[in-house]
Amino acid sequence: MLIQEAQWFQEQLAHCEPSQMFPLCNVGSSTGEFRTKDQPWINDLIFAPVVRQGHVVKHLDMKSAPGVDIVGDLGNPEFLQEVSNMRFKSVFCSNLLEHVIHREEICSMLLSIVTAGGYLCISVPYSYPYHPDPIDTGFRPNIAELAALFPGARLISSAIVGGDTILQLRRRRPAVFAITLVRFLLPFYKPVSWWRTRGYLPWFLRRLTATCVILQKST
């Protein structure tokens, strides 16, 4: 997640009525270490402030790890029903839809676990390089294309959020920046990996952006 992306969601959540937004389920949350160490702005800007205010946030992911509250695959009907029964008033799902093949099915699942009148906070890269996890389908939607994946919801707020360049992102983490630089200088070490890393070169000075939307499920 881009820092500016996290800032945008922070601002949107600050203007929401808490009784209509929480409890919130963060789908595809990754681990607590990812949210607090790898990309600490996710926790610092989005989740920590609302938790300090006493609101309930649950993190859902397929992998069991510290910081994951609910473990399972929403593609499993029994698990999907179990999560639906938790009566979440909103879902947060960031940078997941570009990594799945059946986007329409995933979006339908996200809608199903939100109560009527609840909210969906969704973001996907708009201008961003290939980044497999484990795949990248190249899905880079504009606002209308992203909102269209949720036919049972209306668009409340949206933005194409501008971010840093990859060079700026790496320089925020000196150790990662140093590793990247050394990797470019060693093309004969794991050449396939080096060639994939080389593909990031045009993006080092290109501005990264993300498509962000907040939608409300029809009552």
Backbone bond lengths (Angstrom), bond angles and torsions (degrees), N, CA, C in turn:
res aa  C-N    CA-C-N  psi(-1)  N-CA   C-N-CA  omega(-1)  CA-C   N-CA-C  phi
1 M - - - 1.463 - - 1.522 109.74 -
2 L 1.327 115.16 136.94 1.460 120.13 176.55 1.525 110.12 -74.59
3 I 1.321 116.67 150.78 1.461 120.87 178.93 1.523 110.40 -60.52
4 Q 1.322 116.77 -43.16 1.466 120.33 -179.73 1.526 111.39 -66.49
5 E 1.301 116.22 -29.35 1.472 121.96 175.22 1.529 109.98 -64.68
6 A 1.328 116.03 -46.19 1.460 120.79 177.53 1.528 110.83 -63.49
7 Q 1.313 116.86 -38.73 1.472 120.68 179.46 1.530 110.55 -63.81
8 W 1.324 116.33 -39.68 1.462 119.82 -179.78 1.529 110.68 -63.32
9 F 1.320 116.81 -45.56 1.465 119.75 179.49 1.528 110.93 -67.02
10 Q 1.319 117.51 -35.78 1.456 120.23 176.57 1.525 110.43 -58.42
11 E 1.326 116.46 -45.31 1.461 121.05 -179.76 1.529 111.41 -64.76
12 Q 1.319 116.61 -40.34 1.462 120.08 -179.17 1.528 111.37 -66.72
13 L 1.331 116.36 -43.44 1.465 119.89 179.95 1.523 111.40 -65.03
14 A 1.326 116.25 -32.26 1.464 120.13 -179.52 1.516 111.77 -65.76
15 H 1.338 117.38 -23.52 1.460 121.06 -178.96 1.531 112.99 -98.79
16 C 1.331 116.89 1.45 1.465 120.43 -179.16 1.527 110.63 -89.10
17 E 1.309 115.28 149.85 1.454 121.07 173.70 1.527 108.26 -75.32
18 P 1.345 119.27 115.69 1.465 120.94 -174.90 1.524 114.53 -54.11
19 S 1.319 117.28 -36.02 1.462 119.82 -178.51 1.527 112.32 -65.04
20 Q 1.333 116.52 -19.89 1.456 121.00 179.10 1.522 112.74 -96.96
21 M 1.339 117.47 -10.54 1.461 121.57 -173.20 1.530 113.70 -109.87
22 F 1.319 117.40 -28.06 1.461 120.95 -174.80 1.522 111.15 -118.62
23 P 1.378 114.29 146.64 1.463 130.31 8.45 1.529 112.87 -72.24
24 L 1.337 114.71 148.88 1.463 122.71 -177.55 1.515 109.78 -116.50
25 C 1.333 116.17 140.49 1.468 121.55 177.33 1.525 108.99 -112.00
26 N 1.316 116.31 122.06 1.464 122.80 177.86 1.525 108.43 -93.18
27 V 1.324 116.92 100.77 1.469 122.40 -174.48 1.524 110.02 -87.93
28 G 1.337 116.03 133.32 1.455 120.61 -175.53 1.512 110.94 71.73
29 S 1.316 114.83 41.72 1.473 122.33 -169.00 1.517 114.35 -70.62
30 S 1.326 117.45 -23.50 1.453 123.36 -167.31 1.536 108.43 62.60
31 T 1.304 116.99 -162.34 1.465 120.82 -171.40 1.526 112.59 -91.84
32 G 1.320 114.57 166.42 1.453 119.15 175.19 1.520 111.32 -62.67
33 E 1.325 117.49 -36.06 1.463 120.83 178.51 1.526 110.91 -63.70
34 F 1.342 117.03 -39.91 1.456 120.23 179.03 1.520 110.75 -62.23
35 R 1.350 116.70 -43.35 1.459 120.65 -176.27 1.522 113.28 -75.67
36 T 1.334 117.62 -22.32 1.460 119.71 -175.91 1.525 113.86 -110.95
37 K 1.343 117.60 -21.93 1.468 120.37 -177.31 1.523 111.88 -115.49
38 D 1.336 117.55 -52.19 1.467 119.88 -177.68 1.529 111.38 -69.56
39 Q 1.320 116.00 -46.55 1.467 121.59 177.37 1.531 108.40 -131.95
40 P 1.338 117.30 72.22 1.464 121.09 -171.48 1.521 113.94 -62.80
41 W 1.331 118.39 -20.46 1.464 120.50 178.42 1.523 112.12 -64.18
42 I 1.336 117.90 -23.14 1.468 120.16 177.62 1.523 109.55 -62.22
43 N 1.325 115.96 -50.73 1.460 119.61 179.77 1.521 111.96 -73.68
44 D 1.337 116.62 -44.32 1.461 120.52 -174.02 1.530 112.57 -63.89
45 L 1.327 116.68 -38.39 1.465 120.09 -174.59 1.523 113.92 -95.42
46 I 1.322 117.67 -33.52 1.471 119.72 -172.27 1.528 112.55 -101.87
47 F 1.319 116.76 -56.53 1.460 119.04 -168.55 1.529 114.75 -92.08
48 A 1.318 117.77 -43.32 1.470 119.47 -178.00 1.519 113.09 -57.48
49 P 1.344 119.80 -43.77 1.470 119.13 -179.03 1.531 113.25 -60.68
50 V 1.332 117.67 -41.52 1.473 118.70 -177.03 1.525 111.08 -76.18
51 V 1.339 116.85 -31.07 1.468 119.16 176.80 1.521 109.69 -67.32
52 R 1.340 116.80 -39.17 1.470 119.93 178.04 1.526 111.28 -62.25
53 Q 1.317 116.63 -28.02 1.459 121.04 178.45 1.530 112.17 -80.87
54 G 1.332 115.89 -1.80 1.455 120.18 176.43 1.522 114.89 94.44
55 H 1.330 117.38 9.03 1.459 120.20 -179.28 1.531 110.65 -85.74
56 V 1.318 115.78 151.71 1.466 121.65 -175.46 1.520 110.59 -92.06
57 V 1.333 115.70 125.88 1.462 123.16 174.07 1.518 107.80 -128.63
58 K 1.325 117.26 128.67 1.453 122.69 177.12 1.525 108.87 -118.10
59 H 1.331 116.25 134.16 1.455 122.35 -178.49 1.527 109.66 -101.06
60 L 1.321 115.95 126.25 1.464 121.91 -176.24 1.524 109.87 -117.78
61 D 1.326 115.45 132.61 1.462 120.17 177.40 1.536 108.37 -154.63
62 M 1.336 114.96 162.57 1.459 119.56 179.47 1.523 112.15 -75.33
63 K 1.341 116.67 -23.60 1.460 118.77 -177.47 1.519 111.12 -99.80
64 S 1.311 114.58 140.01 1.454 120.55 177.75 1.523 108.73 -84.59
65 A 1.322 116.20 119.83 1.460 121.09 -178.11 1.519 108.12 -160.78
66 P 1.330 117.99 159.72 1.466 120.17 175.69 1.524 110.43 -55.42
67 G 1.325 115.25 133.77 1.456 120.07 -179.05 1.515 113.75 95.19
68 V 1.326 117.32 -5.94 1.469 121.57 175.86 1.529 107.48 -102.68
69 D 1.320 116.34 115.51 1.464 120.75 -175.76 1.531 112.64 -85.56
70 I 1.342 116.00 -35.00 1.454 121.39 -176.53 1.525 107.36 -126.27
71 V 1.323 116.96 119.03 1.463 121.48 -175.70 1.522 109.51 -110.25
72 G 1.339 116.19 126.41 1.451 119.53 177.19 1.510 112.28 164.07
73 D 1.324 114.37 174.23 1.461 123.10 -178.80 1.520 108.87 -108.52
74 L 1.325 117.52 118.58 1.461 120.70 -179.57 1.527 111.79 -64.28
75 G 1.339 116.83 -15.32 1.453 120.16 175.91 1.509 112.90 -72.57
76 N 1.319 116.70 -12.52 1.462 122.14 175.32 1.530 108.15 -84.80
77 P 1.337 118.98 114.13 1.471 121.24 -175.05 1.521 113.81 -54.40
78 E 1.327 117.16 -38.29 1.466 120.11 -179.11 1.527 110.65 -67.06
79 F 1.328 115.90 -42.73 1.470 119.06 178.61 1.520 110.75 -67.64
80 L 1.328 116.56 -39.82 1.466 120.48 178.19 1.524 110.55 -59.27
81 Q 1.325 116.75 -42.33 1.458 120.26 178.90 1.528 110.92 -66.98
82 E 1.322 115.46 -37.53 1.472 119.94 178.37 1.526 110.71 -61.26
83 V 1.330 116.57 -43.58 1.468 120.41 179.63 1.526 110.11 -69.28
84 S 1.332 117.42 -39.40 1.465 120.94 177.90 1.521 110.95 -59.40
85 N 1.329 116.65 -37.17 1.465 121.62 -179.78 1.528 112.94 -67.72
86 M 1.349 116.42 -14.33 1.472 119.86 178.75 1.519 112.17 -77.35
87 R 1.339 116.36 -9.67 1.465 122.71 171.89 1.532 112.94 58.50
88 F 1.321 115.72 52.56 1.463 120.09 175.87 1.529 110.13 -71.63
89 K 1.323 116.07 138.17 1.466 120.49 179.06 1.520 112.40 -88.68
90 S 1.332 116.52 -12.78 1.462 119.11 176.41 1.522 109.74 -156.10
91 V 1.323 114.02 158.55 1.455 122.31 177.57 1.519 108.25 -126.32
92 F 1.322 115.93 137.55 1.457 122.20 173.62 1.523 106.35 -113.91
93 C 1.333 116.94 126.79 1.461 120.48 -179.21 1.518 108.42 -143.38
94 S 1.310 116.36 107.12 1.462 121.47 -174.02 1.522 111.39 -117.41
95 N 1.328 115.79 129.24 1.465 122.28 172.48 1.528 113.06 54.47
96 L 1.314 114.49 46.36 1.468 121.26 176.67 1.523 111.65 -114.70
97 L 1.325 117.25 -38.75 1.465 120.91 -168.81 1.522 113.10 -66.71
98 E 1.334 118.79 -21.22 1.459 119.83 176.80 1.522 112.09 -78.14
99 H 1.334 116.79 -6.87 1.463 121.02 -177.89 1.529 113.01 -107.00
100 V 1.317 117.98 9.04 1.461 120.91 -178.97 1.529 109.88 -125.50
101 I 1.330 116.01 152.23 1.459 120.92 -178.47 1.520 111.25 -85.86
102 H 1.330 116.18 -45.74 1.462 120.51 -175.79 1.532 109.55 -94.94
103 R 1.335 116.07 73.28 1.464 120.83 -175.69 1.515 112.16 -61.76
104 E 1.333 116.97 -42.42 1.469 120.21 -177.06 1.524 110.86 -60.21
105 E 1.328 116.62 -40.03 1.470 120.17 179.37 1.527 110.51 -66.65
106 I 1.326 116.71 -42.52 1.462 120.28 179.54 1.524 110.43 -62.02
107 C 1.329 116.56 -43.70 1.462 120.33 -179.31 1.522 111.38 -64.98
108 S 1.335 116.28 -36.72 1.463 120.26 176.02 1.525 110.59 -63.54
109 M 1.322 116.88 -39.06 1.466 120.97 177.15 1.526 111.09 -64.32
110 L 1.336 116.40 -42.39 1.464 119.74 179.36 1.525 110.59 -61.52
111 L 1.328 116.25 -41.93 1.464 120.49 177.48 1.522 111.15 -61.78
112 S 1.320 116.17 -38.67 1.472 119.95 -173.25 1.522 112.92 -69.66
113 I 1.335 118.13 -23.48 1.469 118.53 -177.13 1.525 112.32 -93.50
114 V 1.338 116.55 2.21 1.459 120.93 176.93 1.526 109.06 -102.49
115 T 1.310 116.68 136.39 1.456 120.12 178.39 1.523 110.37 -68.04
116 A 1.328 117.22 158.20 1.460 122.24 178.65 1.526 110.00 -56.09
117 G 1.327 115.90 132.60 1.454 120.63 -177.58 1.509 113.60 84.74
118 G 1.343 116.38 -1.98 1.453 120.79 -179.28 1.521 112.21 -79.95
119 Y 1.327 115.81 179.31 1.465 121.23 -171.06 1.524 112.42 -120.27
120 L 1.329 114.62 152.89 1.455 121.86 174.85 1.525 108.33 -125.77
121 C 1.328 116.28 121.71 1.458 122.66 177.71 1.528 107.12 -105.60
122 I 1.316 116.53 109.14 1.458 121.53 -169.99 1.525 110.24 -126.19
123 S 1.330 116.54 139.19 1.464 119.73 172.48 1.518 110.08 -141.82
124 V 1.327 114.82 149.81 1.462 123.58 179.61 1.532 107.14 -144.90
125 P 1.315 118.64 145.73 1.466 118.73 175.95 1.529 111.63 -58.16
126 Y 1.321 115.95 144.22 1.465 121.69 176.20 1.528 110.68 -110.82
127 S 1.311 116.07 -47.54 1.461 121.77 173.44 1.518 106.55 -126.22
128 Y 1.338 115.45 101.83 1.460 119.99 -172.21 1.529 108.84 -161.59
129 P 1.331 118.02 144.47 1.469 119.96 -177.94 1.529 112.45 -73.91
130 Y 1.286 114.92 168.93 1.464 123.05 175.86 1.517 109.89 -57.63
131 H 1.340 117.22 129.86 1.465 121.01 -179.92 1.527 109.50 -149.01
132 P 1.324 117.94 88.19 1.460 121.93 -176.69 1.524 113.27 -67.29
133 D 1.361 115.32 138.77 1.464 120.99 177.98 1.542 110.09 -157.25
134 P 1.301 122.99 67.46 1.466 125.86 -4.96 1.539 113.16 -83.51
135 I 1.347 117.55 -8.01 1.458 121.73 177.10 1.528 109.30 -126.70
136 D 1.311 115.43 163.62 1.463 122.04 170.99 1.519 105.87 -134.72
137 T 1.327 117.08 114.65 1.455 121.68 -176.35 1.525 113.00 -79.55
138 G 1.335 117.10 -7.02 1.456 119.82 -177.16 1.517 113.17 81.90
139 F 1.331 117.26 11.59 1.464 121.85 179.86 1.524 109.29 -69.36
140 R 1.327 116.27 113.38 1.464 123.11 -178.89 1.531 107.96 -134.95
141 P 1.334 117.74 74.36 1.465 121.34 -171.28 1.524 113.85 -79.54
142 N 1.335 115.37 153.68 1.460 119.35 166.83 1.526 108.10 -84.23
143 I 1.311 117.61 -176.84 1.464 121.13 -175.14 1.525 111.59 -61.59
144 A 1.337 117.27 -47.22 1.469 120.61 -178.11 1.520 111.47 -62.86
145 E 1.331 117.22 -40.34 1.466 120.93 -179.36 1.521 111.64 -66.98
146 L 1.333 117.16 -37.99 1.462 120.13 178.92 1.521 110.73 -70.38
147 A 1.324 117.07 -45.67 1.468 120.35 -179.56 1.530 111.62 -62.57
148 A 1.335 116.98 -31.75 1.470 121.24 -178.14 1.522 112.30 -65.99
149 L 1.317 117.69 -17.81 1.463 120.70 178.23 1.522 112.06 -74.93
150 F 1.328 117.23 -8.11 1.468 121.99 -177.92 1.532 108.96 -124.42
151 P 1.340 117.38 70.77 1.469 120.79 -175.36 1.522 113.84 -63.25
152 G 1.323 117.38 -17.05 1.456 119.84 179.30 1.512 112.90 -94.17
153 A 1.322 117.40 21.06 1.463 120.23 -178.24 1.525 110.00 -143.82
154 R 1.333 115.77 154.24 1.469 119.88 177.85 1.517 110.24 -109.98
155 L 1.315 115.13 147.74 1.455 121.55 -176.76 1.524 110.28 -74.44
156 I 1.336 116.33 126.14 1.460 122.51 -179.98 1.532 111.21 -102.37
157 S 1.319 116.17 -44.52 1.457 120.92 -178.00 1.520 108.45 -152.03
158 S 1.336 117.20 150.35 1.464 119.67 -177.80 1.522 110.42 -159.78
159 A 1.329 115.19 160.32 1.464 120.63 177.08 1.517 109.44 -169.68
160 I 1.327 115.46 148.16 1.459 121.47 163.57 1.521 104.96 -94.57
161 V 1.319 115.99 110.79 1.458 121.15 -170.62 1.522 109.97 -96.98
162 G 1.333 115.82 125.82 1.456 120.96 179.80 1.511 111.67 -82.54
163 G 1.307 115.86 141.58 1.457 119.73 -179.09 1.514 112.36 -127.05
164 D 1.308 114.76 -164.28 1.451 122.05 178.48 1.526 110.66 -78.11
165 T 1.308 115.96 172.19 1.449 121.31 166.18 1.530 107.39 -83.51
166 I 1.324 116.25 166.39 1.462 118.97 177.61 1.529 110.07 -62.64
167 L 1.316 116.81 -36.51 1.462 120.28 178.16 1.523 110.60 -59.19
168 Q 1.338 116.88 -43.86 1.459 120.35 179.38 1.531 111.33 -66.43
169 L 1.330 116.37 -39.46 1.467 120.21 178.90 1.518 110.91 -63.09
170 R 1.329 116.31 -45.13 1.462 119.40 -178.94 1.523 111.49 -66.85
171 R 1.329 116.85 -35.26 1.469 119.72 -178.91 1.520 112.04 -70.35
172 R 1.316 117.31 -19.11 1.471 119.81 174.71 1.530 110.42 -69.20
173 R 1.343 115.26 -20.65 1.464 120.44 -179.92 1.521 106.83 -125.67
174 P 1.336 118.30 89.48 1.466 122.37 -172.24 1.529 114.44 -52.63
175 A 1.331 117.20 -38.60 1.463 119.66 -178.22 1.529 110.60 -64.48
176 V 1.342 116.26 -43.40 1.466 120.48 179.15 1.521 110.31 -65.77
177 F 1.336 116.84 -39.52 1.461 121.17 178.92 1.519 110.41 -62.18
178 A 1.338 117.80 -42.77 1.464 121.81 -179.95 1.526 111.08 -64.45
179 I 1.330 116.73 -42.01 1.469 120.67 179.07 1.523 110.61 -62.86
180 T 1.340 116.55 -42.23 1.467 120.93 179.02 1.517 111.00 -61.87
181 L 1.329 116.82 -43.76 1.458 121.42 -179.17 1.522 110.77 -63.10
182 V 1.328 117.13 -46.10 1.463 120.95 179.38 1.522 110.82 -62.98
183 R 1.326 116.07 -37.96 1.473 120.01 -178.96 1.521 111.46 -62.40
184 F 1.326 117.96 -37.97 1.457 121.40 178.64 1.526 111.75 -64.57
185 L 1.327 116.17 -27.53 1.457 120.47 -177.35 1.519 113.39 -86.57
186 L 1.349 116.87 -1.04 1.473 121.08 -177.65 1.528 110.90 -125.48
187 P 1.346 118.04 66.46 1.466 120.24 -176.58 1.516 114.43 -66.32
188 F 1.343 117.82 -20.70 1.454 119.68 -176.26 1.528 112.62 -89.39
189 Y 1.327 116.26 -5.11 1.467 120.15 174.48 1.520 108.19 -92.68
190 K 1.335 116.69 114.90 1.458 122.62 -176.28 1.529 110.24 49.24
191 P 1.338 117.52 70.02 1.475 121.05 -172.56 1.523 114.46 -59.21
192 V 1.344 118.46 -33.08 1.468 119.89 179.11 1.524 109.73 -64.29
193 S 1.330 115.40 -44.78 1.465 120.10 177.83 1.527 110.41 -63.81
194 W 1.335 116.71 -40.08 1.464 120.33 179.59 1.521 110.81 -63.39
195 W 1.330 116.99 -40.15 1.465 120.31 -179.43 1.524 110.89 -65.11
196 R 1.345 116.29 -37.81 1.463 119.93 177.64 1.532 110.03 -66.18
197 T 1.336 116.53 -42.66 1.464 120.59 177.99 1.519 110.73 -63.42
198 R 1.332 117.23 -37.19 1.456 122.13 179.49 1.530 110.95 -58.96
199 G 1.349 116.38 -29.61 1.459 120.27 179.87 1.518 113.19 -63.87
200 Y 1.330 116.65 -17.14 1.461 120.17 178.19 1.520 112.64 -79.87
201 L 1.338 116.14 -15.17 1.456 119.73 -173.39 1.532 114.06 -54.41
202 P 1.351 119.80 -45.82 1.469 118.85 179.23 1.526 113.62 -63.00
203 W 1.331 116.42 -19.04 1.459 120.76 -177.09 1.525 112.80 -89.70
204 F 1.310 117.36 -6.46 1.461 118.95 -175.33 1.519 112.43 -61.65
205 L 1.336 116.54 -28.35 1.460 119.95 -179.44 1.528 111.73 -118.55
206 R 1.330 117.02 9.42 1.460 121.12 179.75 1.528 109.57 -97.59
207 R 1.310 116.36 134.30 1.460 121.58 -175.71 1.533 110.39 -69.24
208 L 1.319 116.51 129.24 1.454 122.53 178.24 1.523 109.54 -89.60
209 T 1.325 116.69 141.70 1.456 120.50 179.25 1.526 110.48 -138.50
210 A 1.316 115.10 161.92 1.462 121.33 179.26 1.524 109.62 -136.97
211 T 1.317 115.76 147.15 1.465 122.48 174.68 1.519 108.51 -92.61
212 C 1.319 116.65 123.09 1.467 121.63 -177.05 1.527 109.77 -123.19
213 V 1.311 116.11 134.65 1.464 120.33 176.94 1.520 110.55 -138.66
214 I 1.322 115.15 151.38 1.461 121.98 167.23 1.515 106.43 -123.44
215 L 1.326 115.52 125.24 1.457 121.17 -178.14 1.523 109.81 -122.34
216 Q 1.315 115.46 155.74 1.470 120.93 177.36 1.514 109.21 -116.66
217 K 1.318 115.08 127.97 1.458 120.71 -179.87 1.521 109.96 -69.51
218 S 1.320 116.51 138.16 1.466 120.61 179.69 1.519 110.43 -61.58
219 T 1.302 115.68 144.71 1.460 120.39 179.71 1.522 111.04 -81.02
